[in-house]
């Protein structure tokens, strides 16, 4: 075991660019291996977090971040002794991985951090009142809007209803002039976000999807009418929708909170309008928002490995770690105190401020919905996209919601 630790440490030195003059860690220093399946900014952010933790904790433990494709398949083929200590997962994967680590102790947080977690963050990874994994970041779908444009049309974002959104979208639309009111991305998450504004929708107490509710039907009907009138338009490429919004050819755009930087960059420093953010409106006022985000699951057995993994996980929720992670990935913080701190930051832009305020208001007003399990299954994803397109056809709202509900519930039926 000592030889293995020394080899891992030498590998870590090579991966992080440490020079030959660096002294190796003591042979008894605990190494914590974290697996992930990310590419792009999230992968770079995890490596940056690993480097920073190791610099700030020379006495250990040592955090080794590794990319592993098909991590579940690799784990099922390996013995628990060869599991990594930590694994980055998403909410829909909790049940799947929990079966592999039934005898592994759960990660625990200090009571002050536990109380500081935002409710949507803790709910995503809680089962029967216990945190199965530690939330690492949050994201949602919301509306970005041209404040001057919609204000001139008499739109009051704070008190808007779905009918108000339809009216302002149509008022902003000028087909001949190339202007459209609302841009809607063609993604499975889009329809979930639209239906989530009605809190009773999505899932019931039995765990089955409940897309076919009275509220969901009204939402689908209102969206269908908006599209039928030509006041909204689908876009398949995110860059195209953001470009139209930044060029004042689109008044409002439905997009992920993780697209904030892309929108800021597209508008540029010399933009001639201010960007506001708001939750999708509901039938009678502000609607609920749908939240998702990655978490960290422990596979470390009881003892020193578990203690070291827990120490690193607690550090991942620290101010410096969450700030680095949010800056590079655009995930929103999972702790209330960090949201409040971000709102006091005078250097943050209007979109960042708007997103943080939305996060805080949503939590305080209990207007949020946790990402439903199994929404990423292929059959369900395909049905959600089909239903989204069907909103722009003559199919009834009841018919299309029944179809997507049946497809998403198929794997749950006995």
Protein Blocks (a to p, Z undefined) as FASTA:
>chain_A
ZZmmmmmmmmmmmmnopafklccddfklccdddddfbehjllmmmmmmmmmmmmmmmnop
addddddehklmmmmmpcfklpcfbdcddfklmmmmmmmmmmbccddddfklmmmpcfkl
mmmmggehiafbdcfbdcdddddddfklmmmnopafklpcfklmmmmmmmmpcfknopaf
bdcdddfklmmmmmmmpmmgoiafkopacfbcfklmmmmmmmmmmmmnopaccdfblklm
mmmmmnopafbdcddfklmmmmmmmnommbcbdcdddddddfkbccdddddddddddfbd
ehjklmmmmmmmmmmmmmklmmmmmmmnopacfbfklmmmmmmpmkbcfklmmmmmmmmm
mmmnopacdddehklgfklmmmmmmmmmmmmmmbdfklmmmmmmmmmmmmmpZZ
